[in-house]
Amino acid sequence: MADSSLSAPSQSLSGSHTPAGPPGTKEPLDLPEHFEDVIEDLHVLRLPMVTRFRGITEREVALFSGPAGWAEFSPFTEYGTEEASRWLHAALECAGLLPGDRAGQPSASAAADAEPRTVAVNATLPACSPDEVEPVLARYGHVGTVKAKVAEHGLDSLDEDIERLREFRRLFPRTDLRLDANAGYSLDDGLRACERFADFDLQYFEQPVPGVEDMARLREELVGRDLPIVLAADESIRKAEDPLRVAALGAAEVIIVKVQPLGGIAAARAVIDACGLPAVVSSALESSVGLAAGARLAAQLPRTVRSRALLGENPACGLGTVRLFATDVVADSAGMRPVDGAVPVTRIVPDRDRLQSLAVGQGRYDWWAQRLQQCWSRLRSGDRSV
């Protein structure tokens, strides 16, 4: 398994300094007033899920195509226009619809030469009873890494989480294990949970507490108590400057990056390079179209001495989440469903029949079209951070 030795946070909270890196750009994009002048084939789909995840049982996504292929725009419904506009920027980049050289689309031959054909993925174990662990993970086939969700109800879920993890370790004693609390603990509760979870030989613990400052404080406590838990930052990273602050405060040793929230592959790669921390690419609970963009980013990740020590030679990304859907925008054999713990590095063309059968009603279509237009106008005005 990967080395889980701890190193002290690199900066104190009182004397931190944000490293130089790519600043958020607020330059307006040269786009026409209405998105329909560029996007002519908007489809809004509803994907049912096999189990409750992130509090939802179905996921709505918007898909459209451009010169570079199909793209996905799927910010969660509670996100405001400023945040959602970064997701649209990513979709426009993926489709090759950004004006001028912002599109940054490499040629197909160059991409094929530079990237591997597959990337490893982890399985995801949701909050479930111990007797569900084996059948849930059986849907993923053979994988070398599993991420288990914990803290569904904060510390009140701890005993249930422990029982589920004991069953997991009984079944899979040699599989790499990651935990993800989705910022579900307070600082004190996060420390108590870490003391219990330290016995499970974790690769890392993703976002136990909210906020970069509390992550830094928790990491200082873990180092002081010699608890062998590596922290990874996820919810603390939503825009380009966030990973730089995580690195400056020593709040985590690994960053979790997602293509849409960071504004696209080019923006995410620039952030990773500037931050300098090992990165894991994860899903924003997308269809195969959106997951394919994540796989292309994962194939470009730098391999460093530190990333190999923490994550291994071939780190698993969190892009196997199509297994959480009862149906996808393509057939299983044509999508991003993991096979033997890996997904392809490719582009996905949605199935035309599924674009019709999974389509939302007119009311939801109009809601998404209005939302896309609001984000489009934000990109045109430059009043955002990408």
QUILINUR-V408676 format. One record per residue. N is the residue number from 1. RES is the residue in one letter. D_LAST is the distance of its C-alpha to the last C-alpha in Angstrom with 1 decimal. Layout:
n->(N/N)
res->(RES/RES)
d_last->(D_LAST/D_LAST)
This chain:
n->(1/2/3/4/5/6/7/8/9/10/11/12/13/14/15/16/17/18/19/20/21/22/23/24/25/26/27/28/29/30/31/32/33/34/35/36/37/38/39/40/41/42/43/44/45/46/47/48/49/50/51/52/53/54/55/56/57/58/59/60/61/62/63/64/65/66/67/68/69/70/71/72/73/74/75/76/77/78/79/80/81/82/83/84/85/86/87/88/89/90/91/92/93/94/95/96/97/98/99/100/101/102/103/104/105/106/107/108/109/110/111/112/113/114/115/116/117/118/119/120/121/122/123/124/125/126/127/128/129/130/131/132/133/134/135/136/137/138/139/140/141/142/143/144/145/146/147/148/149/150/151/152/153/154/155/156/157/158/159/160/161/162/163/164/165/166/167/168/169/170/171/172/173/174/175/176/177/178/179/180/181/182/183/184/185/186/187/188/189/190/191/192/193/194/195/196/197/198/199/200/201/202/203/204/205/206/207/208/209/210/211/212/213/214/215/216/217/218/219/220/221/222/223/224/225/226/227/228/229/230/231/232/233/234/235/236/237/238/239/240/241/242/243/244/245/246/247/248/249/250/251/252/253/254/255/256/257/258/259/260/261/262/263/264/265/266/267/268/269/270/271/272/273/274/275/276/277/278/279/280/281/282/283/284/285/286/287/288/289/290/291/292/293/294/295/296/297/298/299/300/301/302/303/304/305/306/307/308/309/310/311/312/313/314/315/316/317/318/319/320/321/322/323/324/325/326/327/328/329/330/331/332/333/334/335/336/337/338/339/340/341/342/343/344/345/346/347/348/349/350/351/352/353/354/355/356/357/358/359/360/361/362/363/364/365/366/367/368/369/370/371/372/373/374/375/376/377/378/379/380/381/382/383/384/385/386)
res->(M/A/D/S/S/L/S/A/P/S/Q/S/L/S/G/S/H/T/P/A/G/P/P/G/T/K/E/P/L/D/L/P/E/H/F/E/D/V/I/E/D/L/H/V/L/R/L/P/M/V/T/R/F/R/G/I/T/E/R/E/V/A/L/F/S/G/P/A/G/W/A/E/F/S/P/F/T/E/Y/G/T/E/E/A/S/R/W/L/H/A/A/L/E/C/A/G/L/L/P/G/D/R/A/G/Q/P/S/A/S/A/A/A/D/A/E/P/R/T/V/A/V/N/A/T/L/P/A/C/S/P/D/E/V/E/P/V/L/A/R/Y/G/H/V/G/T/V/K/A/K/V/A/E/H/G/L/D/S/L/D/E/D/I/E/R/L/R/E/F/R/R/L/F/P/R/T/D/L/R/L/D/A/N/A/G/Y/S/L/D/D/G/L/R/A/C/E/R/F/A/D/F/D/L/Q/Y/F/E/Q/P/V/P/G/V/E/D/M/A/R/L/R/E/E/L/V/G/R/D/L/P/I/V/L/A/A/D/E/S/I/R/K/A/E/D/P/L/R/V/A/A/L/G/A/A/E/V/I/I/V/K/V/Q/P/L/G/G/I/A/A/A/R/A/V/I/D/A/C/G/L/P/A/V/V/S/S/A/L/E/S/S/V/G/L/A/A/G/A/R/L/A/A/Q/L/P/R/T/V/R/S/R/A/L/L/G/E/N/P/A/C/G/L/G/T/V/R/L/F/A/T/D/V/V/A/D/S/A/G/M/R/P/V/D/G/A/V/P/V/T/R/I/V/P/D/R/D/R/L/Q/S/L/A/V/G/Q/G/R/Y/D/W/W/A/Q/R/L/Q/Q/C/W/S/R/L/R/S/G/D/R/S/V)
d_last->(35.9/33.1/33.9/33.0/34.2/32.5/31.4/30.9/27.6/26.7/26.1/27.8/26.1/27.7/27.0/23.5/21.4/17.7/17.8/16.3/13.1/10.0/8.6/5.3/5.7/7.2/9.5/10.9/11.3/15.1/15.8/19.1/19.6/20.3/18.6/22.2/22.6/20.4/20.6/24.3/24.8/22.8/24.4/24.0/25.8/27.2/27.7/30.4/30.2/33.2/32.7/30.8/27.5/24.9/27.3/27.2/29.7/27.8/24.3/23.1/20.7/19.9/20.5/20.6/21.3/20.5/21.9/20.6/21.7/20.9/17.6/17.0/15.0/16.3/14.5/17.5/19.4/19.1/15.3/14.4/12.6/9.6/9.1/10.5/8.3/5.7/9.2/10.2/7.7/9.2/12.5/12.6/12.0/14.7/17.0/16.7/15.8/13.0/14.9/16.4/15.5/11.8/13.5/14.8/17.4/20.2/23.7/25.3/28.0/25.7/23.8/27.2/28.5/25.7/25.0/27.6/28.8/28.1/26.2/27.9/26.9/28.0/29.9/28.9/31.7/31.1/33.2/36.6/40.2/41.6/43.6/40.5/38.9/40.8/40.4/36.6/36.0/38.5/36.1/34.0/36.9/37.1/34.0/34.0/31.4/31.1/28.5/30.4/29.0/30.7/30.8/30.7/32.8/32.0/35.0/37.3/36.2/37.0/40.5/39.4/36.6/39.2/41.6/39.0/38.0/41.7/42.3/39.4/40.7/44.2/43.0/40.6/41.7/40.0/36.6/33.6/32.4/29.0/28.7/25.9/26.4/23.1/23.5/26.9/29.0/29.6/30.0/33.7/33.7/31.2/33.6/36.5/34.8/33.9/37.6/38.6/36.0/36.9/39.8/37.9/36.8/33.0/30.5/28.0/27.3/23.8/22.6/26.1/25.0/22.0/20.1/19.6/22.7/25.0/23.9/24.9/28.1/29.0/28.6/30.9/33.4/33.3/34.0/36.7/38.4/38.1/36.5/35.2/31.8/28.6/25.5/22.2/19.1/17.3/16.7/15.8/12.6/10.0/6.9/6.7/9.5/11.7/13.4/14.3/16.0/17.7/19.1/20.2/22.0/23.5/22.5/22.5/23.7/21.5/17.9/17.2/14.0/13.2/11.5/10.3/9.0/6.8/5.5/8.7/11.5/10.6/7.5/9.8/12.7/11.4/10.8/14.3/15.9/14.9/15.9/19.1/20.0/21.3/18.9/19.9/17.9/18.5/18.6/17.0/20.4/19.9/22.6/23.5/21.2/18.1/20.0/20.6/17.0/17.2/20.5/19.3/16.8/19.7/22.0/20.0/19.9/21.9/25.3/26.4/29.5/27.7/26.0/29.4/31.1/28.9/28.0/30.6/30.7/29.0/26.6/26.3/23.0/22.6/22.5/26.0/25.3/26.6/29.9/29.0/29.3/32.7/31.6/28.7/27.7/30.0/33.2/33.2/34.3/31.5/28.5/26.7/29.6/30.4/33.7/35.2/32.1/29.8/27.6/27.4/24.7/24.8/23.4/24.7/26.4/27.2/30.9/31.9/34.4/31.8/29.5/32.5/33.9/30.8/29.6/29.1/31.3/30.6/29.6/26.7/25.7/25.6/23.5/20.8/21.1/20.7/17.6/16.1/17.1/15.6/12.1/13.1/14.2/11.1/9.2/12.5/12.7/9.4/9.8/6.5/3.8/0.0)
